[in-house]
Amino acid sequence: MQSLNEDLKTGSFRQVYLLYGEEDYLKKLYKGRLKKAMTAEGDTMNFTYFEGKQTNPREVIDLAETMPFFAERRVIMLENTGFFKNAAPELAEYIKEMPDTSYLIFIESEVDKRNKLFKAVKSKGRPVELGRQDTQTLIKWILGNVRREGKQITSSTVQYLVQKVGSDMENLEKELEKLFCYTLEKDCIEISDVEEVCTSHIENQIFSMVDAVASKQQKKALNYYYDLLALKEPPMRILFLLARQFRILLEVKELTGKGYPGKEIAQKAGIPPFSVKKYLAQARVFSAGVLRAIMEAAAQTEEDIKTGRLTDVLAVELFLIEYSK
C-alpha cells in the first residue's frame, strides 16, 4: 500500500495494477484515486470499465491495442472478472508486450498467486493486497475522521467502537456518519453515544450469545438467536460463527496453558489485542473437554441440516438449548 501511495503522490504509474483482498473500503478508495489520477475528468474516450465474469479477454486486448485519443494514456479498469482464479493465458502473455500507452487496473476479491496472470502483473506492474487493517491502523484512521469533523474522541471510546461494530472499514465509515449526525451539537463523542446509535456487529452478538450459553441463561441465548434471525441472518452462518467462537476459545485456553502472553495469543488466535481479556474470561468458564464436545456437536448439527434430518432453524435452536440448559 505504501508503494501505491508513492505512485499516486509522484504521478509515476506502473502499467498494470491489481487491487485485491478483503477490505472493500480500501479497494473502492484506491480504485477511485487511480482513476482520478490517471484519467482526465469526463474522458470517456480513453477510459473503459469492464465488470463481471463475462468479460472477454480478447476484447480487452483489442482495446489496449488502440492508441489513446489526444491523451497520454488509455486506462482500462476491470473488476471482479475472475481472471485471477480462472486461467486467462492470452491476457497474461499480452501484458508482457503491452504498448506503453495502455494501462490496466484490476480489482478482485480473490486471487490465486500461482495464476499466470498474477505472475505477469507482479512482473510488469504492482499487485496490492488490501486486507483487514490491524487495530492500531483503524484507531488512527477513525481519529483522523473525527478530527476532520472538528470533534474529539478518546482512545478508549474508539476501541469500544471497533469492538462493537467490527473491523470492516466500510461498516465503520457508516457508523461514524451516524455518530457525527447524532452528536451534531456536541464537541466530544462518548461511549454512551456509540452505545445509543451504533449497530452491533454480528460477531459481537455471537460473543454475547456464547456468554449466555456459558452462564446457562437459556432464554437470553435464544433471544439473541431470534434477533439474528429477524435480521435475516442465515442459521447456517450463525452456526458457523458459533463454532468459530468456541474454536477460538479452545485455542485461547490452550495458548494460555502454554504460558503465551496476551499479544502472542491475539496473533496466534487471530483476534484483536484489546479483546484478549474478554476471550480469556470467557474461556475460563469452559473446560477444554467441553469446548471440544461443543465443536463436535456443531459439526453434527451441520451434518443433520445438510442431510435433511433437521431444518436449519430448528437444528441451531436445539444446539443452543442443549448447551445452555
Secondary structure as UniProt FT lines:
FT   HELIX           2..10
FT   STRAND          16..20
FT   HELIX           24..38
FT   TURN            41..42
FT   STRAND          47..51
FT   TURN            53..54
FT   HELIX           57..64
FT   STRAND          74..79
FT   TURN            83..85
FT   HELIX           89..96
FT   TURN            100..101
FT   STRAND          102..108
FT   TURN            113..114
FT   HELIX           116..124
FT   STRAND          126..129
FT   HELIX           135..148
FT   TURN            149..150
FT   STRAND          152..153
FT   HELIX           155..165
FT   HELIX           169..182
FT   TURN            183..185
FT   STRAND          188..189
FT   HELIX           191..197
FT   HELIX           202..214
FT   TURN            215..216
FT   HELIX           218..230
FT   TURN            231..232
FT   HELIX           235..257
FT   TURN            258..259
FT   HELIX           262..269
FT   HELIX           273..275
FT   HELIX           276..285
FT   HELIX           288..306
FT   TURN            307..308
FT   HELIX           312..324
//
